[in-house]
Amino acid sequence: MRKAKKVQLMIAYKNVSGDSKVARYHAAKDALTVRFTDHSVYLYTNQSVSPEEIAKMKSLAEAGKGLGTYIAANAKDRWARKVR
Protein backbone atom coordinates (compact mmCIF):
# COMPACT_ATOMS: atom_id res chain seq x y z
CA MET A 1 0.00 0.00 0.00
CA ARG A 2 1.38 3.44 -0.94
CA LYS A 3 1.72 6.16 1.63
CA ALA A 4 -0.22 9.32 0.93
CA LYS A 5 1.96 12.19 -0.20
CA LYS A 6 2.05 15.01 2.31
CA VAL A 7 0.66 18.17 0.73
CA GLN A 8 2.21 21.51 1.62
CA LEU A 9 -0.40 24.20 1.99
CA MET A 10 0.94 27.50 0.80
CA ILE A 11 -0.15 30.72 2.44
CA ALA A 12 -1.19 33.69 0.31
CA TYR A 13 1.42 36.45 0.48
CA LYS A 14 -0.22 39.65 1.79
CA ASN A 15 1.58 41.85 -0.76
CA VAL A 16 1.25 45.03 1.28
CA SER A 17 2.97 47.11 -1.43
CA GLY A 18 0.63 45.78 -4.13
CA ASP A 19 3.35 45.09 -6.70
CA SER A 20 5.19 42.02 -5.39
CA LYS A 21 6.22 39.14 -7.62
CA VAL A 22 5.61 36.77 -4.65
CA ALA A 23 2.19 35.06 -4.67
CA ARG A 24 2.37 32.36 -1.96
CA TYR A 25 4.81 30.80 0.48
CA HIS A 26 5.23 27.87 2.82
CA ALA A 27 7.54 28.08 5.83
CA ALA A 28 9.08 24.90 7.22
CA LYS A 29 11.51 24.47 10.12
CA ASP A 30 14.64 25.12 8.05
CA ALA A 31 13.26 26.15 4.67
CA LEU A 32 10.96 28.47 2.77
CA THR A 33 9.12 27.57 -0.42
CA VAL A 34 8.08 30.56 -2.52
CA ARG A 35 5.63 30.65 -5.44
CA PHE A 36 5.95 33.70 -7.64
CA THR A 37 3.24 35.33 -9.74
CA ASP A 38 4.67 33.65 -12.87
CA HIS A 39 3.81 30.31 -11.16
CA SER A 40 7.46 29.33 -10.67
CA VAL A 41 8.16 27.74 -7.29
CA TYR A 42 11.54 27.72 -5.53
CA LEU A 43 12.72 26.06 -2.34
CA TYR A 44 15.25 27.96 -0.22
CA THR A 45 16.90 26.04 2.65
CA ASN A 46 19.42 26.61 5.42
CA GLN A 47 21.93 24.87 3.15
CA SER A 48 21.28 26.97 0.04
CA VAL A 49 21.19 30.27 1.94
CA SER A 50 22.20 30.81 5.56
CA PRO A 51 19.88 30.06 8.50
CA GLU A 52 19.87 33.80 9.22
CA GLU A 53 18.66 34.53 5.70
CA ILE A 54 15.91 31.91 6.00
CA ALA A 55 14.79 33.54 9.27
CA LYS A 56 14.78 36.97 7.57
CA MET A 57 12.83 35.62 4.59
CA LYS A 58 10.25 34.00 6.90
CA SER A 59 9.85 37.28 8.77
CA LEU A 60 9.32 39.20 5.53
CA ALA A 61 6.87 36.54 4.28
CA GLU A 62 4.78 36.79 7.43
CA ALA A 63 4.81 40.60 7.24
CA GLY A 64 3.72 40.45 3.58
CA LYS A 65 6.24 43.06 2.54
CA GLY A 66 9.76 42.98 1.11
CA LEU A 67 10.22 39.27 0.40
CA GLY A 68 10.51 39.56 -3.38
CA THR A 69 12.95 42.46 -3.10
CA TYR A 70 15.02 40.58 -0.53
CA ILE A 71 15.18 37.45 -2.68
CA ALA A 72 16.16 39.46 -5.77
CA ALA A 73 18.94 41.25 -3.90
CA ASN A 74 20.26 38.49 -1.63
CA ALA A 75 19.13 34.97 -2.50
CA LYS A 76 18.11 35.07 -6.16
CA ASP A 77 20.02 32.09 -7.57
CA ARG A 78 20.81 30.34 -4.31
CA TRP A 79 17.69 28.19 -4.17
CA ALA A 80 18.03 24.52 -3.23
CA ARG A 81 15.55 23.31 -5.82
CA LYS A 82 13.27 24.66 -8.50
CA VAL A 83 9.99 22.91 -7.75
CA ARG A 84 8.12 24.23 -10.78
PyMOL Python script that loads the backbone (N, CA, C, O; Angstrom):
from pymol import cmd

cmd.read_pdbstr("""\
ATOM      1  N   MET A   1       0.833  -1.170   0.000  1.00  0.00           N
ATOM      2  CA  MET A   1       0.000   0.000   0.000  1.00  0.00           C
ATOM      3  C   MET A   1       0.888   1.247   0.000  1.00  0.00           C
ATOM      4  O   MET A   1       1.842   1.319   0.774  1.00  0.00           O
ATOM      5  N   ARG A   2       0.596   2.206  -0.837  1.00  0.00           N
ATOM      6  CA  ARG A   2       1.379   3.444  -0.942  1.00  0.00           C
ATOM      7  C   ARG A   2       0.987   4.422   0.155  1.00  0.00           C
ATOM      8  O   ARG A   2      -0.180   4.540   0.528  1.00  0.00           O
ATOM      9  N   LYS A   3       1.993   5.115   0.655  1.00  0.00           N
ATOM     10  CA  LYS A   3       1.716   6.163   1.630  1.00  0.00           C
ATOM     11  C   LYS A   3       1.218   7.399   0.900  1.00  0.00           C
ATOM     12  O   LYS A   3       1.670   7.711  -0.202  1.00  0.00           O
ATOM     13  N   ALA A   4       0.296   8.084   1.520  1.00  0.00           N
ATOM     14  CA  ALA A   4      -0.221   9.319   0.933  1.00  0.00           C
ATOM     15  C   ALA A   4       0.870  10.376   0.951  1.00  0.00           C
ATOM     16  O   ALA A   4       1.600  10.501   1.934  1.00  0.00           O
ATOM     17  N   LYS A   5       0.981  11.119  -0.106  1.00  0.00           N
ATOM     18  CA  LYS A   5       1.962  12.188  -0.203  1.00  0.00           C
ATOM     19  C   LYS A   5       1.496  13.373   0.636  1.00  0.00           C
ATOM     20  O   LYS A   5       0.351  13.814   0.527  1.00  0.00           O
ATOM     21  N   LYS A   6       2.391  13.878   1.467  1.00  0.00           N
ATOM     22  CA  LYS A   6       2.050  15.012   2.315  1.00  0.00           C
ATOM     23  C   LYS A   6       1.976  16.271   1.450  1.00  0.00           C
ATOM     24  O   LYS A   6       2.916  16.586   0.720  1.00  0.00           O
ATOM     25  N   VAL A   7       0.879  16.970   1.536  1.00  0.00           N
ATOM     26  CA  VAL A   7       0.664  18.167   0.735  1.00  0.00           C
ATOM     27  C   VAL A   7       1.035  19.399   1.557  1.00  0.00           C
ATOM     28  O   VAL A   7       0.590  19.561   2.693  1.00  0.00           O
ATOM     29  N   GLN A   8       1.852  20.258   0.968  1.00  0.00           N
ATOM     30  CA  GLN A   8       2.210  21.511   1.620  1.00  0.00           C
ATOM     31  C   GLN A   8       1.185  22.562   1.241  1.00  0.00           C
ATOM     32  O   GLN A   8       0.974  22.849   0.062  1.00  0.00           O
ATOM     33  N   LEU A   9       0.552  23.131   2.250  1.00  0.00           N
ATOM     34  CA  LEU A   9      -0.396  24.199   1.990  1.00  0.00           C
ATOM     35  C   LEU A   9       0.364  25.525   1.985  1.00  0.00           C
ATOM     36  O   LEU A   9       1.028  25.877   2.960  1.00  0.00           O
ATOM     37  N   MET A  10       0.261  26.228   0.909  1.00  0.00           N
ATOM     38  CA  MET A  10       0.939  27.499   0.799  1.00  0.00           C
ATOM     39  C   MET A  10       0.010  28.621   1.249  1.00  0.00           C
ATOM     40  O   MET A  10      -1.192  28.603   0.987  1.00  0.00           O
ATOM     41  N   ILE A  11       0.593  29.581   1.921  1.00  0.00           N
ATOM     42  CA  ILE A  11      -0.147  30.724   2.437  1.00  0.00           C
ATOM     43  C   ILE A  11      -0.071  31.865   1.430  1.00  0.00           C
ATOM     44  O   ILE A  11       0.990  32.125   0.864  1.00  0.00           O
ATOM     45  N   ALA A  12      -1.178  32.539   1.207  1.00  0.00           N
ATOM     46  CA  ALA A  12      -1.187  33.694   0.309  1.00  0.00           C
ATOM     47  C   ALA A  12      -0.320  34.809   0.892  1.00  0.00           C
ATOM     48  O   ALA A  12      -0.459  35.168   2.061  1.00  0.00           O
ATOM     49  N   TYR A  13       0.560  35.341   0.079  1.00  0.00           N
ATOM     50  CA  TYR A  13       1.421  36.446   0.481  1.00  0.00           C
ATOM     51  C   TYR A  13       0.576  37.712   0.522  1.00  0.00           C
ATOM     52  O   TYR A  13      -0.139  38.002  -0.437  1.00  0.00           O
ATOM     53  N   LYS A  14       0.642  38.467   1.606  1.00  0.00           N
ATOM     54  CA  LYS A  14      -0.215  39.651   1.788  1.00  0.00           C
ATOM     55  C   LYS A  14       0.026  40.734   0.751  1.00  0.00           C
ATOM     56  O   LYS A  14      -0.906  41.448   0.382  1.00  0.00           O
ATOM     57  N   ASN A  15       1.248  40.872   0.278  1.00  0.00           N
ATOM     58  CA  ASN A  15       1.584  41.848  -0.757  1.00  0.00           C
ATOM     59  C   ASN A  15       1.132  43.257  -0.375  1.00  0.00           C
ATOM     60  O   ASN A  15       0.353  43.890  -1.088  1.00  0.00           O
ATOM     61  N   VAL A  16       1.627  43.725   0.743  1.00  0.00           N
ATOM     62  CA  VAL A  16       1.255  45.033   1.276  1.00  0.00           C
ATOM     63  C   VAL A  16       1.516  46.154   0.268  1.00  0.00           C
ATOM     64  O   VAL A  16       0.723  47.090   0.160  1.00  0.00           O
ATOM     65  N   SER A  17       2.627  46.060  -0.467  1.00  0.00           N
ATOM     66  CA  SER A  17       2.968  47.112  -1.428  1.00  0.00           C
ATOM     67  C   SER A  17       2.088  47.074  -2.674  1.00  0.00           C
ATOM     68  O   SER A  17       1.933  48.087  -3.354  1.00  0.00           O
ATOM     69  N   GLY A  18       1.512  45.912  -2.975  1.00  0.00           N
ATOM     70  CA  GLY A  18       0.635  45.781  -4.129  1.00  0.00           C
ATOM     71  C   GLY A  18       1.325  45.448  -5.434  1.00  0.00           C
ATOM     72  O   GLY A  18       0.653  45.261  -6.448  1.00  0.00           O
ATOM     73  N   ASP A  19       2.653  45.368  -5.441  1.00  0.00           N
ATOM     74  CA  ASP A  19       3.349  45.086  -6.704  1.00  0.00           C
ATOM     75  C   ASP A  19       4.398  43.995  -6.572  1.00  0.00           C
ATOM     76  O   ASP A  19       5.364  43.975  -7.335  1.00  0.00           O
ATOM     77  N   SER A  20       4.227  43.087  -5.619  1.00  0.00           N
ATOM     78  CA  SER A  20       5.192  42.021  -5.394  1.00  0.00           C
ATOM     79  C   SER A  20       5.080  40.936  -6.450  1.00  0.00           C
ATOM     80  O   SER A  20       4.008  40.700  -7.007  1.00  0.00           O
ATOM     81  N   LYS A  21       6.187  40.290  -6.712  1.00  0.00           N
ATOM     82  CA  LYS A  21       6.219  39.138  -7.618  1.00  0.00           C
ATOM     83  C   LYS A  21       5.980  37.842  -6.842  1.00  0.00           C
ATOM     84  O   LYS A  21       5.889  36.772  -7.444  1.00  0.00           O
ATOM     85  N   VAL A  22       5.878  37.930  -5.498  1.00  0.00           N
ATOM     86  CA  VAL A  22       5.606  36.765  -4.650  1.00  0.00           C
ATOM     87  C   VAL A  22       4.096  36.582  -4.543  1.00  0.00           C
ATOM     88  O   VAL A  22       3.370  37.539  -4.273  1.00  0.00           O
ATOM     89  N   ALA A  23       3.620  35.349  -4.755  1.00  0.00           N
ATOM     90  CA  ALA A  23       2.191  35.061  -4.667  1.00  0.00           C
ATOM     91  C   ALA A  23       1.848  34.273  -3.404  1.00  0.00           C
ATOM     92  O   ALA A  23       0.875  34.587  -2.719  1.00  0.00           O
ATOM     93  N   ARG A  24       2.649  33.245  -3.096  1.00  0.00           N
ATOM     94  CA  ARG A  24       2.367  32.365  -1.959  1.00  0.00           C
ATOM     95  C   ARG A  24       3.678  31.879  -1.366  1.00  0.00           C
ATOM     96  O   ARG A  24       4.730  31.980  -1.997  1.00  0.00           O
ATOM     97  N   TYR A  25       3.610  31.350  -0.149  1.00  0.00           N
ATOM     98  CA  TYR A  25       4.807  30.797   0.481  1.00  0.00           C
ATOM     99  C   TYR A  25       4.424  29.711   1.472  1.00  0.00           C
ATOM    100  O   TYR A  25       3.284  29.628   1.929  1.00  0.00           O
ATOM    101  N   HIS A  26       5.405  28.884   1.789  1.00  0.00           N
ATOM    102  CA  HIS A  26       5.235  27.867   2.821  1.00  0.00           C
ATOM    103  C   HIS A  26       6.524  27.840   3.638  1.00  0.00           C
ATOM    104  O   HIS A  26       7.606  27.598   3.104  1.00  0.00           O
ATOM    105  N   ALA A  27       6.394  28.089   4.933  1.00  0.00           N
ATOM    106  CA  ALA A  27       7.541  28.084   5.827  1.00  0.00           C
ATOM    107  C   ALA A  27       7.627  26.736   6.536  1.00  0.00           C
ATOM    108  O   ALA A  27       6.648  26.263   7.114  1.00  0.00           O
ATOM    109  N   ALA A  28       8.799  26.130   6.485  1.00  0.00           N
ATOM    110  CA  ALA A  28       9.083  24.904   7.225  1.00  0.00           C
ATOM    111  C   ALA A  28      10.165  25.229   8.253  1.00  0.00           C
ATOM    112  O   ALA A  28      10.641  26.363   8.322  1.00  0.00           O
ATOM    113  N   LYS A  29      10.549  24.244   9.044  1.00  0.00           N
ATOM    114  CA  LYS A  29      11.513  24.466  10.119  1.00  0.00           C
ATOM    115  C   LYS A  29      12.796  25.126   9.610  1.00  0.00           C
ATOM    116  O   LYS A  29      13.258  26.108  10.193  1.00  0.00           O
ATOM    117  N   ASP A  30      13.365  24.605   8.548  1.00  0.00           N
ATOM    118  CA  ASP A  30      14.640  25.120   8.048  1.00  0.00           C
ATOM    119  C   ASP A  30      14.597  25.473   6.562  1.00  0.00           C
ATOM    120  O   ASP A  30      15.610  25.400   5.866  1.00  0.00           O
ATOM    121  N   ALA A  31      13.407  25.857   6.087  1.00  0.00           N
ATOM    122  CA  ALA A  31      13.260  26.149   4.667  1.00  0.00           C
ATOM    123  C   ALA A  31      12.069  27.064   4.404  1.00  0.00           C
ATOM    124  O   ALA A  31      11.186  27.233   5.245  1.00  0.00           O
ATOM    125  N   LEU A  32      12.076  27.643   3.219  1.00  0.00           N
ATOM    126  CA  LEU A  32      10.956  28.465   2.767  1.00  0.00           C
ATOM    127  C   LEU A  32      10.729  28.156   1.292  1.00  0.00           C
ATOM    128  O   LEU A  32      11.646  28.252   0.476  1.00  0.00           O
ATOM    129  N   THR A  33       9.507  27.789   0.966  1.00  0.00           N
ATOM    130  CA  THR A  33       9.124  27.566  -0.424  1.00  0.00           C
ATOM    131  C   THR A  33       8.338  28.790  -0.870  1.00  0.00           C
ATOM    132  O   THR A  33       7.423  29.237  -0.178  1.00  0.00           O
ATOM    133  N   VAL A  34       8.702  29.330  -2.032  1.00  0.00           N
ATOM    134  CA  VAL A  34       8.078  30.557  -2.520  1.00  0.00           C
ATOM    135  C   VAL A  34       7.513  30.324  -3.920  1.00  0.00           C
ATOM    136  O   VAL A  34       8.215  29.844  -4.811  1.00  0.00           O
ATOM    137  N   ARG A  35       6.231  30.670  -4.106  1.00  0.00           N
ATOM    138  CA  ARG A  35       5.625  30.646  -5.438  1.00  0.00           C
ATOM    139  C   ARG A  35       5.492  32.087  -5.892  1.00  0.00           C
ATOM    140  O   ARG A  35       4.944  32.930  -5.181  1.00  0.00           O
ATOM    141  N   PHE A  36       5.993  32.356  -7.072  1.00  0.00           N
ATOM    142  CA  PHE A  36       5.948  33.696  -7.638  1.00  0.00           C
ATOM    143  C   PHE A  36       4.726  33.848  -8.538  1.00  0.00           C
ATOM    144  O   PHE A  36       4.064  32.864  -8.869  1.00  0.00           O
ATOM    145  N   THR A  37       4.434  35.067  -8.926  1.00  0.00           N
ATOM    146  CA  THR A  37       3.242  35.335  -9.741  1.00  0.00           C
ATOM    147  C   THR A  37       3.324  34.699 -11.126  1.00  0.00           C
ATOM    148  O   THR A  37       2.297  34.527 -11.783  1.00  0.00           O
ATOM    149  N   ASP A  38       4.535  34.345 -11.583  1.00  0.00           N
ATOM    150  CA  ASP A  38       4.673  33.650 -12.874  1.00  0.00           C
ATOM    151  C   ASP A  38       4.503  32.140 -12.720  1.00  0.00           C
ATOM    152  O   ASP A  38       4.750  31.385 -13.661  1.00  0.00           O
ATOM    153  N   HIS A  39       4.076  31.698 -11.522  1.00  0.00           N
ATOM    154  CA  HIS A  39       3.812  30.307 -11.158  1.00  0.00           C
ATOM    155  C   HIS A  39       5.070  29.469 -10.950  1.00  0.00           C
ATOM    156  O   HIS A  39       4.961  28.262 -10.731  1.00  0.00           O
ATOM    157  N   SER A  40       6.246  30.061 -11.011  1.00  0.00           N
ATOM    158  CA  SER A  40       7.459  29.326 -10.671  1.00  0.00           C
ATOM    159  C   SER A  40       7.515  29.169  -9.156  1.00  0.00           C
ATOM    160  O   SER A  40       7.060  30.037  -8.411  1.00  0.00           O
ATOM    161  N   VAL A  41       8.080  28.049  -8.713  1.00  0.00           N
ATOM    162  CA  VAL A  41       8.158  27.743  -7.288  1.00  0.00           C
ATOM    163  C   VAL A  41       9.594  27.340  -6.962  1.00  0.00           C
ATOM    164  O   VAL A  41      10.172  26.474  -7.619  1.00  0.00           O
ATOM    165  N   TYR A  42      10.162  27.982  -5.938  1.00  0.00           N
ATOM    166  CA  TYR A  42      11.541  27.716  -5.532  1.00  0.00           C
ATOM    167  C   TYR A  42      11.597  27.380  -4.048  1.00  0.00           C
ATOM    168  O   TYR A  42      10.866  27.946  -3.235  1.00  0.00           O
ATOM    169  N   LEU A  43      12.482  26.447  -3.718  1.00  0.00           N
ATOM    170  CA  LEU A  43      12.720  26.061  -2.338  1.00  0.00           C
ATOM    171  C   LEU A  43      14.063  26.635  -1.901  1.00  0.00           C
ATOM    172  O   LEU A  43      15.092  26.374  -2.524  1.00  0.00           O
ATOM    173  N   TYR A  44      14.044  27.413  -0.835  1.00  0.00           N
ATOM    174  CA  TYR A  44      15.250  27.958  -0.220  1.00  0.00           C
ATOM    175  C   TYR A  44      15.429  27.249   1.116  1.00  0.00           C
ATOM    176  O   TYR A  44      14.475  27.132   1.885  1.00  0.00           O
ATOM    177  N   THR A  45      16.639  26.774   1.403  1.00  0.00           N
ATOM    178  CA  THR A  45      16.896  26.041   2.646  1.00  0.00           C
ATOM    179  C   THR A  45      18.070  26.650   3.400  1.00  0.00           C
ATOM    180  O   THR A  45      18.772  27.523   2.890  1.00  0.00           O
ATOM    181  N   ASN A  46      18.268  26.172   4.629  1.00  0.00           N
ATOM    182  CA  ASN A  46      19.417  26.607   5.418  1.00  0.00           C
ATOM    183  C   ASN A  46      20.732  26.277   4.717  1.00  0.00           C
ATOM    184  O   ASN A  46      21.744  26.939   4.949  1.00  0.00           O
ATOM    185  N   GLN A  47      20.719  25.255   3.861  1.00  0.00           N
ATOM    186  CA  GLN A  47      21.932  24.875   3.146  1.00  0.00           C
ATOM    187  C   GLN A  47      22.164  25.720   1.897  1.00  0.00           C
ATOM    188  O   GLN A  47      23.312  25.952   1.517  1.00  0.00           O
ATOM    189  N   SER A  48      21.112  26.177   1.266  1.00  0.00           N
ATOM    190  CA  SER A  48      21.278  26.967   0.038  1.00  0.00           C
ATOM    191  C   SER A  48      21.522  28.442   0.341  1.00  0.00           C
ATOM    192  O   SER A  48      22.255  29.117  -0.383  1.00  0.00           O
ATOM    193  N   VAL A  49      20.917  28.930   1.391  1.00  0.00           N
ATOM    194  CA  VAL A  49      21.193  30.270   1.936  1.00  0.00           C
ATOM    195  C   VAL A  49      21.444  30.046   3.428  1.00  0.00           C
ATOM    196  O   VAL A  49      21.217  28.938   3.914  1.00  0.00           O
ATOM    197  N   SER A  50      21.881  31.010   4.136  1.00  0.00           N
ATOM    198  CA  SER A  50      22.197  30.812   5.556  1.00  0.00           C
ATOM    199  C   SER A  50      20.926  30.715   6.409  1.00  0.00           C
ATOM    200  O   SER A  50      19.866  31.189   6.001  1.00  0.00           O
ATOM    201  N   PRO A  51      21.034  30.102   7.592  1.00  0.00           N
ATOM    202  CA  PRO A  51      19.878  30.062   8.503  1.00  0.00           C
ATOM    203  C   PRO A  51      19.367  31.465   8.842  1.00  0.00           C
ATOM    204  O   PRO A  51      18.164  31.668   9.006  1.00  0.00           O
ATOM    205  N   GLU A  52      20.280  32.425   8.944  1.00  0.00           N
ATOM    206  CA  GLU A  52      19.869  33.804   9.220  1.00  0.00           C
ATOM    207  C   GLU A  52      19.043  34.377   8.076  1.00  0.00           C
ATOM    208  O   GLU A  52      18.076  35.104   8.305  1.00  0.00           O
ATOM    209  N   GLU A  53      19.421  34.054   6.857  1.00  0.00           N
ATOM    210  CA  GLU A  53      18.661  34.535   5.703  1.00  0.00           C
ATOM    211  C   GLU A  53      17.283  33.871   5.630  1.00  0.00           C
ATOM    212  O   GLU A  53      16.300  34.519   5.270  1.00  0.00           O
ATOM    213  N   ILE A  54      17.212  32.585   5.971  1.00  0.00           N
ATOM    214  CA  ILE A  54      15.907  31.912   6.001  1.00  0.00           C
ATOM    215  C   ILE A  54      15.016  32.579   7.042  1.00  0.00           C
ATOM    216  O   ILE A  54      13.837  32.823   6.787  1.00  0.00           O
ATOM    217  N   ALA A  55      15.573  32.874   8.212  1.00  0.00           N
ATOM    218  CA  ALA A  55      14.793  33.542   9.265  1.00  0.00           C
ATOM    219  C   ALA A  55      14.299  34.906   8.786  1.00  0.00           C
ATOM    220  O   ALA A  55      13.150  35.272   9.032  1.00  0.00           O
ATOM    221  N   LYS A  56      15.159  35.655   8.107  1.00  0.00           N
ATOM    222  CA  LYS A  56      14.780  36.974   7.571  1.00  0.00           C
ATOM    223  C   LYS A  56      13.679  36.823   6.525  1.00  0.00           C
ATOM    224  O   LYS A  56      12.711  37.583   6.527  1.00  0.00           O
ATOM    225  N   MET A  57      13.827  35.845   5.631  1.00  0.00           N
ATOM    226  CA  MET A  57      12.835  35.625   4.588  1.00  0.00           C
ATOM    227  C   MET A  57      11.483  35.222   5.180  1.00  0.00           C
ATOM    228  O   MET A  57      10.439  35.658   4.694  1.00  0.00           O
ATOM    229  N   LYS A  58      11.498  34.391   6.225  1.00  0.00           N
ATOM    230  CA  LYS A  58      10.247  34.004   6.896  1.00  0.00           C
ATOM    231  C   LYS A  58       9.578  35.216   7.525  1.00  0.00           C
ATOM    232  O   LYS A  58       8.360  35.374   7.447  1.00  0.00           O
ATOM    233  N   SER A  59      10.375  36.064   8.142  1.00  0.00           N
ATOM    234  CA  SER A  59       9.848  37.275   8.769  1.00  0.00           C
ATOM    235  C   SER A  59       9.194  38.185   7.737  1.00  0.00           C
ATOM    236  O   SER A  59       8.105  38.712   7.962  1.00  0.00           O
ATOM    237  N   LEU A  60       9.863  38.365   6.609  1.00  0.00           N
ATOM    238  CA  LEU A  60       9.319  39.199   5.532  1.00  0.00           C
ATOM    239  C   LEU A  60       8.051  38.566   4.948  1.00  0.00           C
ATOM    240  O   LEU A  60       7.091  39.269   4.633  1.00  0.00           O
ATOM    241  N   ALA A  61       8.052  37.235   4.805  1.00  0.00           N
ATOM    242  CA  ALA A  61       6.874  36.539   4.276  1.00  0.00           C
ATOM    243  C   ALA A  61       5.666  36.753   5.182  1.00  0.00           C
ATOM    244  O   ALA A  61       4.568  37.042   4.707  1.00  0.00           O
ATOM    245  N   GLU A  62       5.876  36.609   6.482  1.00  0.00           N
ATOM    246  CA  GLU A  62       4.776  36.790   7.429  1.00  0.00           C
ATOM    247  C   GLU A  62       4.277  38.230   7.452  1.00  0.00           C
ATOM    248  O   GLU A  62       3.085  38.476   7.640  1.00  0.00           O
ATOM    249  N   ALA A  63       5.190  39.181   7.259  1.00  0.00           N
ATOM    250  CA  ALA A  63       4.809  40.598   7.238  1.00  0.00           C
ATOM    251  C   ALA A  63       4.097  40.956   5.936  1.00  0.00           C
ATOM    252  O   ALA A  63       3.334  41.922   5.889  1.00  0.00           O
ATOM    253  N   GLY A  64       4.348  40.172   4.871  1.00  0.00           N
ATOM    254  CA  GLY A  64       3.722  40.450   3.580  1.00  0.00           C
ATOM    255  C   GLY A  64       4.349  41.605   2.837  1.00  0.00           C
ATOM    256  O   GLY A  64       3.724  42.203   1.961  1.00  0.00           O
ATOM    257  N   LYS A  65       5.583  41.922   3.183  1.00  0.00           N
ATOM    258  CA  LYS A  65       6.245  43.056   2.541  1.00  0.00           C
ATOM    259  C   LYS A  65       7.753  42.832   2.459  1.00  0.00           C
ATOM    260  O   LYS A  65       8.390  42.515   3.463  1.00  0.00           O
ATOM    261  N   GLY A  66       8.320  42.994   1.279  1.00  0.00           N
ATOM    262  CA  GLY A  66       9.756  42.980   1.107  1.00  0.00           C
ATOM    263  C   GLY A  66      10.384  41.659   0.726  1.00  0.00           C
ATOM    264  O   GLY A  66      11.586  41.619   0.460  1.00  0.00           O
ATOM    265  N   LEU A  67       9.630  40.578   0.687  1.00  0.00           N
ATOM    266  CA  LEU A  67      10.217  39.271   0.396  1.00  0.00           C
ATOM    267  C   LEU A  67      10.779  39.193  -1.024  1.00  0.00           C
ATOM    268  O   LEU A  67      11.909  38.743  -1.215  1.00  0.00           O
ATOM    269  N   GLY A  68      10.025  39.613  -1.992  1.00  0.00           N
ATOM    270  CA  GLY A  68      10.508  39.560  -3.378  1.00  0.00           C
ATOM    271  C   GLY A  68      11.753  40.398  -3.588  1.00  0.00           C
ATOM    272  O   GLY A  68      12.679  39.974  -4.279  1.00  0.00           O
ATOM    273  N   THR A  69      11.784  41.575  -3.003  1.00  0.00           N
ATOM    274  CA  THR A  69      12.946  42.456  -3.102  1.00  0.00           C
ATOM    275  C   THR A  69      14.143  41.822  -2.419  1.00  0.00           C
ATOM    276  O   THR A  69      15.253  41.865  -2.950  1.00  0.00           O
ATOM    277  N   TYR A  70      13.934  41.234  -1.249  1.00  0.00           N
ATOM    278  CA  TYR A  70      15.025  40.584  -0.527  1.00  0.00           C
ATOM    279  C   TYR A  70      15.590  39.419  -1.326  1.00  0.00           C
ATOM    280  O   TYR A  70      16.808  39.273  -1.431  1.00  0.00           O
ATOM    281  N   ILE A  71      14.724  38.596  -1.885  1.00  0.00           N
ATOM    282  CA  ILE A  71      15.183  37.451  -2.676  1.00  0.00           C
ATOM    283  C   ILE A  71      15.980  37.937  -3.890  1.00  0.00           C
ATOM    284  O   ILE A  71      17.049  37.401  -4.184  1.00  0.00           O
ATOM    285  N   ALA A  72      15.469  38.935  -4.587  1.00  0.00           N
ATOM    286  CA  ALA A  72      16.157  39.458  -5.772  1.00  0.00           C
ATOM    287  C   ALA A  72      17.546  40.008  -5.431  1.00  0.00           C
ATOM    288  O   ALA A  72      18.482  39.861  -6.217  1.00  0.00           O
ATOM    289  N   ALA A  73      17.675  40.632  -4.278  1.00  0.00           N
ATOM    290  CA  ALA A  73      18.942  41.249  -3.898  1.00  0.00           C
ATOM    291  C   ALA A  73      19.912  40.295  -3.206  1.00  0.00           C
ATOM    292  O   ALA A  73      21.127  40.463  -3.320  1.00  0.00           O
ATOM    293  N   ASN A  74      19.391  39.293  -2.489  1.00  0.00           N
ATOM    294  CA  ASN A  74      20.256  38.493  -1.631  1.00  0.00           C
ATOM    295  C   ASN A  74      20.275  36.989  -1.883  1.00  0.00           C
ATOM    296  O   ASN A  74      21.275  36.334  -1.588  1.00  0.00           O
ATOM    297  N   ALA A  75      19.215  36.436  -2.410  1.00  0.00           N
ATOM    298  CA  ALA A  75      19.127  34.973  -2.503  1.00  0.00           C
ATOM    299  C   ALA A  75      18.703  34.474  -3.878  1.00  0.00           C
ATOM    300  O   ALA A  75      18.407  33.291  -4.042  1.00  0.00           O
ATOM    301  N   LYS A  76      18.673  35.339  -4.837  1.00  0.00           N
ATOM    302  CA  LYS A  76      18.107  35.071  -6.158  1.00  0.00           C
ATOM    303  C   LYS A  76      18.405  33.674  -6.722  1.00  0.00           C
ATOM    304  O   LYS A  76      17.482  32.895  -6.956  1.00  0.00           O
ATOM    305  N   ASP A  77      19.654  33.364  -6.934  1.00  0.00           N
ATOM    306  CA  ASP A  77      20.018  32.089  -7.574  1.00  0.00           C
ATOM    307  C   ASP A  77      20.519  31.045  -6.591  1.00  0.00           C
ATOM    308  O   ASP A  77      21.098  30.037  -6.996  1.00  0.00           O
ATOM    309  N   ARG A  78      20.302  31.276  -5.312  1.00  0.00           N
ATOM    310  CA  ARG A  78      20.812  30.335  -4.308  1.00  0.00           C
ATOM    311  C   ARG A  78      19.711  29.435  -3.755  1.00  0.00           C
ATOM    312  O   ARG A  78      19.743  29.061  -2.582  1.00  0.00           O
ATOM    313  N   TRP A  79      18.754  29.092  -4.583  1.00  0.00           N
ATOM    314  CA  TRP A  79      17.695  28.187  -4.167  1.00  0.00           C
ATOM    315  C   TRP A  79      18.241  26.765  -4.131  1.00  0.00           C
ATOM    316  O   TRP A  79      19.214  26.442  -4.813  1.00  0.00           O
ATOM    317  N   ALA A  80      17.609  25.931  -3.336  1.00  0.00           N
ATOM    318  CA  ALA A  80      18.029  24.524  -3.226  1.00  0.00           C
ATOM    319  C   ALA A  80      17.444  23.704  -4.375  1.00  0.00           C
ATOM    320  O   ALA A  80      18.074  22.776  -4.882  1.00  0.00           O
ATOM    321  N   ARG A  81      16.230  24.067  -4.770  1.00  0.00           N
ATOM    322  CA  ARG A  81      15.550  23.306  -5.824  1.00  0.00           C
ATOM    323  C   ARG A  81      14.485  24.160  -6.478  1.00  0.00           C
ATOM    324  O   ARG A  81      13.770  24.902  -5.805  1.00  0.00           O
ATOM    325  N   LYS A  82      14.384  24.052  -7.787  1.00  0.00           N
ATOM    326  CA  LYS A  82      13.272  24.656  -8.500  1.00  0.00           C
ATOM    327  C   LYS A  82      12.182  23.594  -8.545  1.00  0.00           C
ATOM    328  O   LYS A  82      12.335  22.554  -9.185  1.00  0.00           O
ATOM    329  N   VAL A  83      11.079  23.874  -7.855  1.00  0.00           N
ATOM    330  CA  VAL A  83       9.993  22.906  -7.753  1.00  0.00           C
ATOM    331  C   VAL A  83       9.160  22.909  -9.027  1.00  0.00           C
ATOM    332  O   VAL A  83       8.754  21.856  -9.517  1.00  0.00           O
ATOM    333  N   ARG A  84       8.911  24.088  -9.551  1.00  0.00           N
ATOM    334  CA  ARG A  84       8.123  24.227 -10.777  1.00  0.00           C
ATOM    335  C   ARG A  84       8.599  25.429 -11.541  1.00  0.00           C
ATOM    336  O   ARG A  84       8.068  25.730 -12.610  1.00  0.00           O
TER     337      ARG A  84
END
""", "prot")
cmd.dss("prot")
cmd.show_as("cartoon", "prot")
cmd.util.cbc("prot")
cmd.orient("prot")
